[in-house]
Amino acid sequence: MILTHGLAFLSGTLGVQLLPELPRWWWFLVFLPLALLKHWRLGVHVLLAAALGAAWACYVATGVLGQRLDPNLEGQDLWVEGKVVSIPRYRKRSQRFDIRATKLFNKKGEYNPPEKIRLSLYAADFWPQPGEYWRFNVRLKRPHGFYNPGGFDYQGWLFAKRVGATGYVRKDSGNRRIQTAWAWDLSRIRWRLVQRIESRLQNDNTAGLVTALVTGYRGGISSSQWNLTMRTGVSHLLAISGLHIGLIAGAVFFLSRWLWSILGFGLLRLPAPQFAGLCSFSAAALYAAVAGFALPTQRALIMLAIVLSGLLWRRRISAGHWFGMALLAVLITDPIAVWSPGFWLSFGAVGVIALLVSGRRGPKHNRFLDILRIQWGISLGLLPLLLLLFQKVSLVGPVANLIAIPVVGFVVTPLAMIGGVLELVNPGLLSTALLNAAAWVLAKLWLLLELFGSWSWSQWQTPRLPLWSMVCASFGIVLIMALKGIPGRLLGLFWLLPLFLIEQQRPLPGLPRLALLDVGQGLAVVVETANHALIYDTGPRYSDQFDTGKAVIIPFLRQRGIDNVDKLVISHGDNDHIGGAVSVLEAFPMTPVLSSVPSKLSKAKHCQKGQTWTWDGVRFAFLAPSKSLQRYGHNDASCVLHVEGRCGSILLTGDIEALAEQYLVNVYGVGLASDVLVAPHHGSRSSSTASFLEAVKPQWVLIPSGYRSRYGHPHPQVLARYAQLGFGVLTSAKHGAIEVQWPDCRPKVMAYRQTHKRYWFD
C-alpha cells in the first residue's frame, strides 16, 4: 500500500513540475472531501496521495519563486551582506561562489534579499573564503540561462539550487570581510580539506578526482576527465551519492558488528546489529557532511535511514514498503528533486535491484554470478532513463563499472577518506602516503578507462526519442528481467525495437528549416535541408572550459539526430560569432569552413559574393562580402548568406551595419526580399536602416541577443522601426531558441520558451 501511495505522490509532484504555470492553491480544496470518507478504497487513497503531492509541490515551488530578486532591482548598484556558503570555483583571475544573503540595500532603502546569490569576482586583490561573512557592492539579475532543444536548462538548475539571483562584485573600497569563519564551520572545514588534498597531490592529474571523492567538490575535474567518465559510464562514481553512502555504511556496519560481537558487548541490551546500524548511519552522515550535504547525499541518507529503521526497531520491512517510504520521504523533503537526473537514476537503480533479487533467494547461489547479474540488470534497466535524460549510453559501462565500483568503493575512497581525515587532525607522512596511494590506484584505473573510452563504439548516441518509445522499452526490460518460468520473457525484445527504428523527421525537399539558437550575446544558426545541415556562426567562448559550440550547438545537433555538418560559415572574427568554432570542428572535423576571416581557422576558405550551391532543392548564395566591403570594418565584411526554398527564404547578415546594408540595397534591391531576417548586428542602432528593411520586407525578424545585454541590444529605436513596419519580432533572450519551418508553404515560427514553458520562467 505504501508503495502505491509513494508512486501516487510522485505522480502528483511530477505533474505540477511539468506545468507551464503553477495552479492556484484553491484547486486542491476539491480533494478535501475525500479525507472525510469513512470507507476508504484504493482509488480514493491514490487520488488523495496524488493531490497531496501536487499541493506540496506547489507550496514549495511558490516559496522558492517568492525569494527571487525583485525585477526592479536588476542592474542597480546594491550592497549585499551574507555568508560564503560554497567552495569557490577558480578560473583565470576570477572566482565564483554562493552567498547566503542576510541583507540587501542601497541609498534608497533596504530590500528582501534572495536566500542564495551566486556571485562572480573578477581581478580582485581579495579572495573570500567559505564560512566568512562579507559585504559586497554588486549588480544582480534574476536567474536566467540559455534555453535550447537538447541543451542544459541552467535557469531550472539555479531554481532547484534555490539561487534567487546571479551577478558580479563591483570594484569598490567598501568591499570587505565583516566576520571571519567559525573554526568548526562545515564549509570552512571542507575548504581546508580541499586545499590540503590539492597541495599534497599538486603534480598529480588525479588530484581533482581524489578531492571529489572525499569532499564532493568537483571544480578540479577537467572537461576531458568528465567526458571520459561519461563515455565509460562511471561518472556516477565522482558524484557522492547513494553508491558511496551505501559502501561507507555497509563497510562500517559489518566492521562494527564484528567488533561488537568479538569484544563481548553483545551481552548488553544493545545487540550487535542495532549497534552496527547506529555506527553505519553515523559514518554515512559524517561522510555526507564532508561532502557538503548535497542533495544526492541527502537522498541517500534518507533512504539509508529508512532501511536501518527496520533493523533498529527489529521489524522486517518489505522491499516495496521500504521503496515507497523512501520515495515519500525524499519528495516531502524536496519535491523539486524530480528535476534532478540523479533522483530518477537512484530510485531506478534501487528498483531494478529489488526486481532482480525478489523471489530469487535459495540455498544455492554464486555471489560472483549474482553481482554480474545485478550489474547487467542495472545497465539494462536504466537504459531507457539514460536515453531519455542524456540521449546517450555507454556500451562499455557494464564492464567498466564491474571493475571501477569495487576499486573506487573499497580501495580508493577508504584510502582517500582516511588520508583526508588525518590531514585535518594530524597531517604528516601517513596522511600523505594514503592520499598518494589513492591517487596511484586511481591513475592505474584511469589508464584502463582511457582504453575503454578510446573505442569508437564505446558510446551509443540517439536523437531525442518520444516518451512512448521509452515506456515500451521499459516494459520490455521488465519482461526480460522477469523470473524464469514467466511466459513471454523473450517478447521483451520486441518492445525494445522502437529505440532502434524511430528516425528523426527531416525537412521535405525544397523546404529549409532554421533554428536560431539561444547563445546569449552572440549568434549561432543551424539551417537544415532534407539531407544536409549548415551552421552559421557558433556563438561566444566564455572561458577555456565553456563555449557555446560545445554547450549549445553540439547537443542541439545530437538531439536532432544530425551526425554530419556539411558546411560551417563564420561570418566574421568577433568572439561572439567564432567562439564555439573549435569545439564544433573537433566534433565534426571533416566539415568545410567558409569565413570572412579564414586565417583564424584551420583549412578555412574565404566567403565571397557570388558563391552559390544547392542542397535538396534549397539554394544558398553569398550576397557579401565584396572586395570593396572587405576594406571597411570587420563587421561590414561579414558573410551575408541568402537561403531560398520553394516556399520561402532566409537572410543571414552577421554583424553588418549601415554601410554594408546600403551596399546590399544598391546591388540587389528587391532581390533581398526574405520571409525571415536574422537581425543585423543583434539589433544595434548602427544597423537595420529603414532602406534595408524596406528592401528585405521580412514577415519575421529574429534577434540574437543576451539577457539584459550590456550593449543595450536590441536598441529601442530599432525595435520601434520593426514595429512601425509591421514585422513580427522575436528575441533569443526572451524566447530562447527560435525555429522556423514552412509546413504549408507559410513560415511557422516556434519559440522554445513558449512551446516548452516552465513555471519558473519570468
N, C-alpha and C positions, 0 to 999 in steps of 0.2 A: 504493500500500500504506500509506504513512504517513498519508494522509487517512482511510483505513478505521480505522487504529489510533487516530487522534485522535478520530474520532467514537465509537468504542467506549469509549475512555477517558472521553469526555464522558458517555456514557450511564450508565456505572458511577458516575461522580461525581454526576450528577443524580439517579440512583436513590436514593442514600444521602440526599441533601438533602431528598428528598420523604418520607422515612420518619418516623413519629411517634417512634421510638426508635432510637438507634444500635445496630447489631448488635454482637455480641461479636466480638472480633478473631479468635478461632479458627475462625470460619466460613470465613475466607479460606484456611485451610490446605487446604481441599478442592481448591483450584485449583492447589496447588503441583505435583502430579504432571504437570500439563500442560507445565511447563517442562522436564521430562525427556524429552519425546517427541522422537525423532530425526527423524521425518519430519513436519515441520510442515505443517499445512494452514491455509487461510484461516480456517475456522471456529474452529480452536484459537487462532489469533492473536487473533481478535476477542474470544473469550470471555476469554482471559487479559488482554487490554488492558482490558476492562470490569471484570474482577475487580481489577486493579491500580488502576484509577480509583476503585473503591469503597473499597478498602483505604486508599488515600492520603487520600481524603476523610474516612474515619472517624478516621484518625490525627490529622489536622489539627483536626477538629472536637472530638475528645476533649481535645486540648491547649487549645483556646480555652475550652471549658466548664470545664476544670480551673482556670483562672485567675480565675474569678468570685469575688465576695465570699462569704466564709463566711456562711451564713444566720444563724448565731448572733450575728453582729456587726451585723446590721441594727438601726438605731435607736439604737445605742450612741454615746456620745461618744468619738471617736477622734482621734488625731493622725496626719496623713499628711505625708510629705515626698516631694517629687518635682519634676520639671521641667515647666514650662508648655510644651506642645508644639503648641498650636493658636493661631490668631489669635482673640482673644476676640470674642464676639458681644455687642454692647452694646444694652441696652434702657434704659428709663427707670430710672435709679438702680440698675441691676443689670448684671451681665455673666455670661457662661457660657463656660467654657474647659475643655480637656482637660489633664490632667497625666499624665506617665509616672511612676508611683509607684515609689519606691525603698525606702520604709519605712512601716510601718503599726503603730501601737502605742497603748496606753493604760496606766493604772496596773496593770492585771492582767498585762500582758506584751506581747510583740511577735508580730505575725502576718504570714503571707504576703500581701503586697499584690497586688491585681489589677494586671495590666500597665498598663492605662489606666483612668483615672477621669474621669468628666465631672462638673464642679462648677459650681454657681451661687453667685454672690456678690451679696448684697443690701445696698444703702445703706451701703457701706463708704467709708472715707476713704483707702483704698489700692487700687491698680489693678495687679495682676500683669501683667507683660509677657512675651511669648513668649521662650523661652530662659532665663528666670530660674528659680532653684530656690527653692522656698518651703516653709514649714511651716505647715499649717493645722489648726485644730480643726474637725472635720467630723462630720456624721451622714450615713451612707451606707445605701443599699439595693441589692439586686441589680437588674439591668436588668429593666424592666417597662414595658409600654405598653398603650394601647388595642388591642383586637382585635375587629374588626368586618368583616362582609362588605363588600367594596368599599373598605375603609379601608387606611391605611398601617400596616404592621407595624413599629412603632418598636422593639420588642424585637428583632426579627430584624435590623433595621438596625444597632442597637447591637452585636449579636453579630457581624455582618460587619465592623464597625469595630474589633472586639476591645476594646470597652469592657466592663470587668468589674464596674463599679459606678457608680451615679449618686448625687448627694447635694448638700449645700449647706454652705457655710462658716459656722460659728457665730461670733458676736461674742466675741472673746477677745483679751486683751492679748498672748497668746503667738503670735498670727498674725504671722509676719514672713518677710522675704526672707532666705535664708541664703546665697545666691550670685547675683551678677549674671550676665547673659548674656555669653557669649563673643562677641567682636566679629564673628567670622565664622560665628556660629551661623546656620544656614539659616532657622529660624523667625523669628529676630530680624531678619534681612535682609528677609524677606517682610513683616514687620510695619512696618518702616521704609518700605518701598516703598508699602504700602497707605496709610500716613499721608501720605506725600509726595503721592501722586496725589490723595487726597481733599482735601488742603489746596490744591492747585493748581486743583482743579475744584469747590471747595466750594459754589458757587452754581449748579452745573450738574446738571440732572436725570439726566444720563448718567454721572455720576461713578462710581456703583456698577457700571455696565456696563463702563466702561473698566477699573476695578480688577479686575473678574472676568476680563477677557480677558488681563490682564497677570499676575496673581498667582494666579488660581483662587479667590480669596476672594469669596464671593457674599453676604456679610452686608449689603452696601449696596444690594442689589437689592430693590425694593419688591414687595409681593404683586401689585399691579396690573401691574407690568412683567413678572413671571413669567407672569401669566395671559395677557398679550398674546403672549408668545413661545410659549406652549402653543397658543393659538388659531391662530397663524400658522405653527406647525411649525418654528420656528427656535430652540427652547430649547437644542438641542444646541450652538449657537454660543457659549453662555455657560458651558458646562462644558468646560474644557480637556481634550481627548481626542484621538482619532485624527485628526480633521479638522485641528485646529490643529497637532498634531505633524507631520502629513504636509505641511501647507502650509509650515511653517517649514523642514522638512527638504528639501522639493523646491526651495524658493527658494534655500537655501544651496547645495544640490547643483549647480544649474545655474550659479549665480554663481561658485562656487569652481572648477568645471571650466573655465569660460570664462577666468577669470583665470590659472589654472594653465597653460592652453594658450597664451594670447597672450603670457605672460611667458617662455615657452620652457622652463619646468620639466618639460615632458613628456618631455624628453630624459633625465631622471633615471630611476632604476629604478622609481619610483612613478608609474604612468600617471595621467593626469588623472581618469578615472572612479574609481579607487581613492582618490585624494586627495579627490575630491569626496564620496565615500561617508563617509570619516572625518570630514570637516568637517560634513556634514549630520547625522550621528549626534551629534557633539559639540554642535552647536547645538540639536538636539532635546532632548538630555539636559539642557543648561543651562536651556532653557525649562521642562522638566518639573520641574527643581529649584526654579525660581522659583515654580512652581505647587504646590510642596509635595509632589511625588511622590505625588499622589493616585492611587488605584487605576486610574482610567481612563487616566491618563498612563503608569502602569507598563505597562498592557496595550499601549498604543500604542508605547511604546519597545521592548517585546519583539517586537512584530510588525515594527517598522522594522528592528531588529537582524537578524532572520531574512531579511528582504528584501535588506538590504545585504550580508549574509554571502555570498550567491551572487556579488555583484558583486566583493567584496574577494578571494574565492578563485577568481574567474574561472570560475564554474560556473553553468550555466543551470539554474534551479530552476523546475519546472512550477508552475502556479497551485495545483493540488491538493496537491502536495508542500509548497509554502510554507504553504498554509492549514492543513494537518494539523500541521506543526511548530509554527506559531504557537498553534494550539489546545492542543497538548500543553504547550508552554512556559507559557502563561498558567494552565492548570489545575494544573500542578505548582507554580507559584508561589503560587497561591491558589485552591484548589478551591471555596471558599465564594463565589467570584466569580459562580457561576451564579445566585445570588440577585439579582445586580445587573441591572436592565434594560439598562444600558449595555453589559454583556457580550454580550447577545443582539443588541442593535441594531448594535454594532460589527461582530461577526462576520457578522450578517445582511447588513449593507450591503456588506461586503467580498465575501461570497458572491454577492450579486446582481451586483456589478460584474464579478466573474470570469465569471459565467454570460453576461453581456452581451457581454463582449469576446472570449470564447473562440470561435475559429473564424470571426471576422468580419474578420480582417485582409486587406487587399487593397491594390492600388496606388492606388486612388482612394477617398478618403473626405473628408468635410466635417467639420472639427473642431467647428464650432458644432453641427451636427446630432448628432455623437457626444455632445457634452456634454448636449444636450437629451434624447437617448435614455437616457443614464445617469441623469440626474436623474429622468426619468419612471420608469425602471426601479426606482430605489431607492424612490421614493414608492409604487409599486405593490407591489414585492417586500416591503416592510416593513409593508404594510397589515395582514396577519394578526397579526404580532407586536405592533403598536401597539394593535390592538383587544384582544388577549389581555392585554396588560400594563396598559393605561390605559382601555380601553373608549371611546376617542375618538381621532379622527384629524383633522388639519387638511386641509380641502379646498383651501385656498389655499396649502398648504405647498410644492407643486412650483414655483409661480411665485415665492413669497416667497423660497425658497431659491436659485432661479436668480439672483435679484438680491442677496440678502443674503450668500451664501457668498463671491463674489468681492469684494464691498465690505468685508466684515469680514476676510476672509483676506488680501487683497492691499493693502488701504488702511488700515483701522482698526488691525488688530493690529500691523503693522510700525511705524506711527507711534507707537502707544502703547508698544510694546516698546522702541523706541529712546529715546523720551522717558523711560520709566521707568528704563532703564539710566543715562541721563545724569543723572537726578535723584539716583541713588546716588553717582555718581563725580564729577560736576561740575554741580550744579544751577545753573540760570540761565535766561536768556531763551530759549535754544534748546530746552531740555527743556520749559519751559512752553508754548512755541509748538507743539511737536509734540503734547503732550498735549491742548492745546486744539483743535488741528486734528483729532485723532482723535475728540474729543468732538463737534465740529461736524459731521463726516461722519456719525457715528453718530446724531446728533439728526435729520439730514435723512432718514436711513434709517428712523428710528423713526416719523417722520410717515407714511411710506409703509406701514409695518407697521400703524400705527393705522388707516389707511384699510382695509387688508385685514381687520383684526380686527373692524371695525365692521359688516361684512356679516353678516347674520343666519345665512347658510348657510356661514360660513367654517369651521365645525367640525361634524363628524358624530359624534354620541354614540350608543352602543348599550348595552343591558344586557349583563351578562356572558354571553358565548356559550359553548356547550360546546366542549371541546377538539377533538372530532371535526370540528366545522364549520371550525375553524382549519386542521386538516390538509387538509380538502377544498379550502379556499381557497388554501392554499399550493401544492397540486398543480396547481390551475387556473392560478395565476400562473406557475408554471414552464412549463406548456404555452403560455401566451400569449407568454412571452418566449423561447420556443424559436426555433431557427434557421428561417429561411424554407425552405420545402420539406418540413418535417417535417409529416406528416399529423396532423390532429386539433387544430391550434392553437386554432381557434375554439371547440372543445369546452371549453376552459379557462373560458369564460364560464359554462358550465353549472355548473362546480364552485364558482363564486362565489355561487350562489344561496342557500346556507344562511345567509350573512351577512345577507341581507335578509328571509328568510322565517320565521326562528325567532322566536317570541314567548315572553315570559316567562310562566310559569304563574302565574295569579292564583287566589285562594281561590274556592271554589264559592259560589253564592248561599246566604245564611243562615249562612255559616261565616266568622268573623273570623280574622285571622292577626295575632299580636302579636310585635313584636320589641323587647325591652329592650336598648338599645344600650349599649355599654361607653364611658362618657364620664368615667371616673374618679369623683371625688367630686361627683356630680351626677345628674340624671335626664333621660333622653330616651327616649321610647317612640314607635314607629310602629305604628298599627293599620290593617290593610288589609282591605277587603272586595272583592267581585268587581270593582267598578268605581270604588272610592273609596279615599282614603287620608287619615288623620288623624295629626297629630303632637301628642303630649302632652309638653310641656316640651322644651327644646333644650340642656340641659347648660350648662356654665360657659364664660365668656370668660376666658382666661388672660392675654391681652395684646392690644394693638392689632393684632398680626399673627396671633393664633391664637385661635380659638374652635371649639367642638365642632360648631356648626352647619355651618361650612364644612369642617372636617376630618373629621367623622364622619357627620352626618346626610345632607348632600347627596350624598357619594359612595355612601352606602348606597342612597339613592333612585335614583340613576343606575344602580347595579348591578342594582337590581330592575326597571328599566325604568319607573319612576314619573316621569312628566313633568308631573304636576299634583297639588298638595296641596289637598284640598277644605276642610280646616279645621285651624287651629293653635290649640291650647289651651295657655295658660301658667298653671300652677296658682297661682303667686304670684310675688313680685318678687325673690326671692333670686337672686344671680348664678348659682348652680349649677343654676338652673332656667330662667332667662330669658337667660342669657349669649349663646347662639347664635342668638337670635331674629332679630336684624338681618340676619345672613347668610342665614338661611332665607328671610326676606321679600324680600331682594334677588334671590335665585334664583327665588322664586315670588311675585311682587309682587301677584297678584290673590287671594291666599289670605285668607279671612275669619279674624279673630282673636277669640278669647274668652279673657278673663282676669279674675282677681280684682283685678288692678291695671291696668285699661285705660289709665290716664293715662300709663303707662310705655311704651306702644307706640302708634304712629300708627294711627288708624282701628280700634282695638280696642274691643270691646264687653264688657260685664260678663257673666261666667258666673253663673248663678243657679239655685238649687234649682228643679226643675220643668221646666227646659228639656229638650226631647226631640226626636229626629229619627230617621229610619230610612233606612239605606242597604242596598240589595241584601238585604233580609230580616234585617239586623242592627240592633238597637235601641240607641241611645245615649241616656243620661239623666244629667243632673247631679243628684246627691243633695245637694250642698252647693256653695257656702256659702249659708246662710240669712242673713237680715238680722241675726239675733241673733249668729251666729258672726262676722260682719264687725266687730263691736265689740271682739272679742278680738284676740290677736296675729295677725300676718300668716300664720304657719304654719297656725293653725286656720281661717283664712279661705281655705285652698286650694280650688281647684276639684276636687271629687270626682266622677269620671266612672265610670258603670257601663255596660259594654258586654255585650250579651246576644245570642247567636246561637241557632240552633235546637238546638245540641248542647252549648253551654257558655257561660260568662260570665267576665268580667274586671272587676276593681275597681282603678281607678287613684286613688290617695289623696293624691298630692303630699306635703306635709310636715306633715300633720295630726298632732296629738298627743292626749293623753288626753282633753282637753275635747271636741274635735270627734268623737273616736271614740265617746264616751259619748252625744253628741247623736245620732249616726247609729244607735246601738243603740236608743235610746229611740224614735226616729221610725220606723225601718224594721225593726228586729228581725231575724227570719229572712229578710226580704227582701234582706238584704245577702249572702246565700249566693252564693259565686262559686267557680268552679274554680281561678282564678288570682288571686292577690293580689300586687300590686306593693307591697312593704313600706312602710308609712308612715314618713316621715322617715328613710329609709335604715337602718331597723332600730335607731334610737336607743332609749335606755332610757326616754325620755319618751313613747314610743308603743307600739303593739302590746300594748294591755292585754288581759288574759285575757277579759273580757266581749266585747270587739270581735272577737277571734279566734274565740271560740266561736260568735259570730253569723255570721261570714263562712264559717268551716269550709272553707278552700281545700284543694285537693289539693296545690297548689304555691304557695310563696312565693318571689317573685323580689326580690332585694335589690340596689338600685343603690348601689354603694359603691366608694370608691377603694382602691387597693393601699396597705396599711399606713396607713389613714386616720388623720389627726391627731386626728379627733374620736372615734376608737375605734368607728366604725361597721363592722359591726353589733355591738351590745353583747352580751357573753356571756350575760347574763341573758335577753335576747330570743331568742337562738339556742336556749337551753335550753328556753324556753317553746314555741317552734316544735317542737322535738324531742319534748317531752312530749305535745304534741297530735297528733303523728304526721304533721306536714306535710313534704312534700318541700321542700328549701331549696336554692336556687342563688344565688350572688352574682356580680355582673358583674366584680368584681376577680379572682375565681378562675376564672370560667368564660367570661369575655368576653361578647360579645353572646349573648342568650338568646332563642330563638324558640319560640313555642307556636302549634300549629295543631290542628285537630280532624279528621283524615282519616277516622277510623272512629267519629266521634261520641265519641271519647275524647281528652282532651288529650295531645298528643305534644310533649314538651319536648326541645329540642336546644340544647346549649351549643356555641358556635363554637370554643372552645378544645379541645373534645373531638372534634368532628367534623372539625376542621382542625388537629389537633395537630401541633406541630413538636418536634423533639428538643431544641431549646434552651429549651423551656418548663420551668418548675420543676414 
